């Protein structure tokens, strides 16, 4: 009978311990709450952060890319820089000189939120941009572009770039490079050449 008492005492102790422990805290999952106020333009949406800036994509048409830059060019014009026109002039007028550097810097600062970011594959903020660029050069060389190099990134650059033609501006390399770049971009961004 004694083992039964011990078993009953142990069972009671376990049950009491189970009832006396507080329930585990509710698991909280981080969520992004959006409200009507958050959906309205704010300083971030007006361009104070890179996240709010429009971004080019490799698969954009020239027209889509031009639309991204239209808002930026309009902003520059509204802030005192000559608007980049459509070339509708007669061609007989004087070529405008470079604007005042202080005025240019002020307009650039005012419009930085509208300046399109480069495609992510070429963005210097992308840790894999240098690898993508190197693969682009290899792809272009494999397709017959003789003189193609990676352009060194300078402080303040937001994109990596490719140089065609070498020091003598070899026209064949420039033409082939410009024509074949979209094909290599498509191949590499779709998983080819890895």
N, C-alpha and C positions, 0 to 999 in steps of 0.2 A: 504494500500500500504506500510505502514511503516513496518509491520511484514515481508513483502517480502524483503525489503532492509536489514533488520537485518539478515534474513536467507541467503541472498546472501553474505553479509559481513562475516558472520560466515563460510560459505562454502568456500569463497575465502581464509580466514585466515587458515582454516584447510588444504586446498590444498597447500597453500604456505608453511606451516609448514612441510607438508609431502614431498615436493620437496626439502626443504632446509636441511633436516637431512641427514647426510652422511650414506651410506649403512653400515649395520653391518659388522664387520670384518669377513673375511673368516675363517671358523672353520678349525683349523689345527689338524690333527690326527697324533699322534706319530707313526712313522713307523720305522722299522729296515731296513736301507739301507745297502745292501751288494754290494761290488765291487770285482773285481778280486783281488785287493790288500788285501782285508779283507779275501778272501778265501785262501790265501797262509798262510803257517805256520808263526805264530808270537810268541811272548813270551807267550801269553796266550795258544796258541795251543801246545807249547812245555812244558806246565805243570806248569806255574807259578800260575795258579788258579785252584781251585777245579772243576770249571765248565768244564775245558778241560780234566779232568781225566776220564778214562773209569769207568763205573759203572757195578757192578754185578747185576743180576736180580734173583729173586726167581725162575723163570722158566727156568733158564739156565741148560744145560746139563753139566756134569763134563768136557766134552771135550771143550765146549764153555768157561767155567770158566778157564780152563787151558790155553786156547789161550790168555785170558786177561793177565794172569800172565807171559806168555812167554816173552812178550815185556819188562815187568818190570825186570824179571830175567836176560834177555840179557843185559839190561842197567846196572844192578848191576855188571855183569861180565865185561862189558866194562869199568867200573869205579873202577876196582880193587878188587871186591869181588869174591870169588869162585862161579862159576856158579852152580846152583842147577841142577845136571844132571838127567838123566833118570834112574839111578840105574844100568847102564850097566857094572859097574866095577866087578872085580872078587870077591870082598869081602875080599881079603887077605891083602890089603894095610892098612896103618895107617889112622885113622880117623883124618881129618884135625881139628885143634883147632879153636877156635873162632878168627876171624880176629881182627886186631888192631882197638880199638874203634874209634879212630880218622878217620881211613880209612873207617870204616863202616859208620860213621856219614856223611862223605863227599859223599860217594856213595849214601846213602839214600837221601841226599839233592839234588844230581844231578838227581836222578830218581823219585822224588816224583810225578812228572807229569804223570808218567806211572804206578804208583801204583794204582790198581783198588780200587775204593770206594766200600764200602759194599752196599748190596741192600738197597734201600731207607727205607724199613720197619725196618731195623736194624741200620740205620745211626744215630749217636748221634746228628747230625745237624737237624734231623727230630723231631719236637716237639711231634709227636705222636708215636715215636719209643718205649718209655717206656710202653705206653698202648698196643702196638702190642706185646711186649715181655711178658707182664703180661697175655694177652690173650693166648699166645703160651703156657705158663706154665699151665694155666687152661685147655687148650685143651689136652695137653700131659697127665696131671693127669687124665682127664676124659677117656682117652684111656688106662689107666692102668700103666703109668709110675709113680712109687712110689716116687723115690727120684729125683726131678727136681726142680731147683731154678733159680731165676734171678741172674745173676752174677753182682756184683756192678760195675758200670762204674768208671774207674780211670781217672785222668787227662791225657789228651793226647790220650785216646781211641777214635777211630772213629766209633766203632760199639758197640752195646749192645750184650750181649751173655747169653746163658743158660748153667747151670752146671748140669751134670747128675751124679748120683751115690753117692752123699753125701760124708761124710768124709771117709767112708770105701770103696769107689769106687764099689758100688753094681753093679755087672756085668749085672744083669737082667735089671736094670734101664738104664744103659748106652746103652745096645744093643737096648732095646725098644725105648728109647729116640731118638737115631740116626736114627732108622728105621722109626719112626713115625713123625719126624720133618717135612719132606717134605709134608706129608699129612696135618698136621695142618697148615703149611704155605699156602698151596693151599686153604684150607677151609677159612682161615682168610682173605687172600688177595682177594678172590672172593666174599667177603661179608658175609661169614658165621661167626658165633660166635660173632656178634656185639651186 
